[in-house]
């Protein structure tokens, strides 16, 4: 009986711990003019401790990134690496494996210890492999950010930090909020 209870508890802990894990990303950069530009970003991304591999796509100015297993990626770290190389992010898509994550429009959800605010989405439950598109100011072109900004009246989209609009969700003021869509 004790063995069965222990197995049940272990299964529950494993299930709860594996609600979502990001496995990779596709990052599109702007400002690239040559293969040397691509190489500079590629080198910067390889230096990140959570990155297992990077495959540049010169034609589309994008990079397919695989994260190390069991390591939480630093989303802002990806953006900073690109900026430190002298360029900017024009789109970032995170790929993750989800297990029963309920989302709604303008709702905050904690995933992997980070806070995500879903914008311009329908109510649904995320299961299996899904792609989330980061729609924060420094992860889109100004034109795209203006377009997505019209989809919510919450002030946290402008700052990327939890404000009064987030307190209803129990998110502490000043917490980094990542705004995403599907």
C-alpha positions in Angstrom: 0.0 0.0 0.0 2.8 2.4 0.9 4.5 1.7 -2.4 1.3 2.5 -4.3 0.8 5.8 -2.5 4.5 6.7 -3.2 4.1 5.9 -6.9 0.9 8.0 -7.0 2.6 10.9 -5.3 5.6 10.7 -7.7 3.3 10.6 -10.7 1.4 13.6 -9.5 4.6 15.6 -8.9 6.0 14.7 -12.3 2.7 15.6 -14.0 2.4 18.9 -12.3 6.1 19.8 -13.0 5.7 19.0 -16.7 2.7 21.3 -17.5 4.8 23.0 -20.1 8.4 23.1 -21.2 9.8 25.3 -24.0 12.0 23.3 -26.4 13.1 25.8 -28.9 12.5 29.0 -30.8 12.5 30.6 -34.2 14.0 34.1 -34.1 13.8 36.5 -37.0 16.3 39.4 -36.9 16.2 42.7 -38.7 19.1 44.8 -39.9 21.0 41.9 -41.5 22.8 42.7 -44.7 25.3 39.9 -45.2 26.6 36.5 -44.1 28.8 38.2 -41.6 25.8 39.7 -39.9 24.2 36.3 -39.6 27.5 34.9 -38.2 27.5 37.6 -35.5 24.0 36.7 -34.3 24.8 33.0 -34.6 27.9 33.4 -32.4 25.9 35.5 -29.8 23.1 32.9 -29.6 25.6 30.0 -29.1 27.0 31.8 -26.1 23.7 31.6 -24.2 23.8 28.8 -21.5 20.3 27.5 -22.3 20.9 27.1 -26.0 21.8 23.6 -27.3 22.0 24.5 -31.0 21.4 27.2 -33.6 20.7 26.7 -37.2 20.8 30.0 -39.2 18.5 30.5 -42.3 20.3 33.3 -44.1 17.6 33.6 -46.8 14.9 34.5 -44.2 17.2 36.3 -41.7 16.0 33.7 -39.1 17.5 31.3 -36.6 16.1 28.0 -35.5 17.2 27.5 -31.8 17.0 24.3 -29.8 17.0 24.8 -26.0 18.9 22.5 -23.6 16.5 19.9 -22.1 15.4 20.8 -18.6 16.8 24.3 -18.7 14.5 27.3 -18.6 15.3 29.7 -21.5 15.8 33.4 -20.8 13.5 35.0 -23.4 14.9 38.5 -22.7 18.4 36.9 -23.0 17.7 36.0 -26.6 16.7 39.6 -27.4 19.7 41.0 -25.6 22.1 38.6 -27.5 20.8 39.8 -30.8 21.0 43.5 -29.7 24.5 43.0 -28.4 25.4 41.7 -31.8 24.2 45.0 -33.3 20.7 44.0 -34.6 17.1 43.7 -33.4 14.5 41.0 -33.1 11.6 41.4 -35.5 9.8 38.2 -34.5 10.2 35.5 -31.8 8.3 32.3 -31.8 8.6 29.9 -28.8 7.9 26.2 -29.3 6.8 24.3 -26.2 5.2 21.1 -25.1 2.0 21.8 -23.1 -0.1 19.7 -20.9 -3.6 21.0 -20.0 -2.8 24.7 -19.9 -6.0 26.7 -20.1 -5.8 30.1 -21.7 -8.2 33.0 -22.4 -7.8 36.4 -24.0 -6.2 39.0 -21.7 -5.5 36.3 -19.1 -2.2 35.9 -17.2 -0.8 32.3 -17.0 2.4 31.2 -15.2 4.4 28.8 -17.4 7.8 27.6 -16.4 8.1 30.2 -13.7 7.4 33.1 -16.0 4.3 35.1 -16.4 2.6 35.2 -19.8 -0.3 37.4 -20.9 -2.3 36.0 -23.8 -3.4 38.6 -26.3 -5.9 38.2 -29.2 -6.6 34.5 -28.5 -9.7 32.4 -28.1 -10.4 30.4 -24.9 -8.7 27.0 -25.3 -6.6 24.3 -23.6 -3.1 23.9 -24.8 -1.9 20.3 -25.2 1.0 18.9 -27.1 3.4 21.0 -29.1 2.3 24.6 -29.6 4.0 27.8 -30.8 3.6 31.0 -28.9 4.5 34.3 -30.6 6.1 37.0 -28.3 4.3 40.3 -29.0 6.2 42.6 -26.6 7.5 45.9 -27.9 11.2 44.7 -28.4 10.2 41.5 -30.1 8.2 43.0 -33.1 8.6 45.7 -35.6 6.9 49.0 -34.5 4.2 48.5 -37.1 3.3 45.0 -35.9 3.5 46.2 -32.2 1.0 49.0 -33.0 -1.3 46.5 -34.6 -1.2 44.0 -31.6 -1.5 46.9 -29.1 -5.1 47.6 -30.4 -6.1 44.0 -29.3 -5.9 44.8 -25.5 -6.5 47.8 -23.2 -4.1 46.4 -20.5 -1.3 48.8 -19.7 1.2 46.0 -19.1 1.6 45.5 -22.9 3.3 48.9 -23.2 5.8 48.3 -20.4 6.3 44.5 -20.2 5.9 44.8 -16.4 2.9 43.9 -14.2 0.8 46.9 -13.4 -2.6 47.6 -11.9 -4.2 45.5 -14.6 -2.3 42.4 -13.5 -3.1 42.6 -9.8 -6.4 40.8 -10.4 -4.5 37.8 -11.6 -2.3 37.9 -8.4 0.8 39.0 -10.2 3.1 41.3 -8.1 3.6 44.8 -9.4 6.8 45.1 -11.5 7.0 41.4 -12.4 8.2 40.8 -16.0 5.2 39.8 -18.2 5.6 38.3 -21.6 2.8 39.0 -24.0 2.0 36.2 -26.4 -0.4 35.1 -29.0 -0.9 31.9 -30.9 
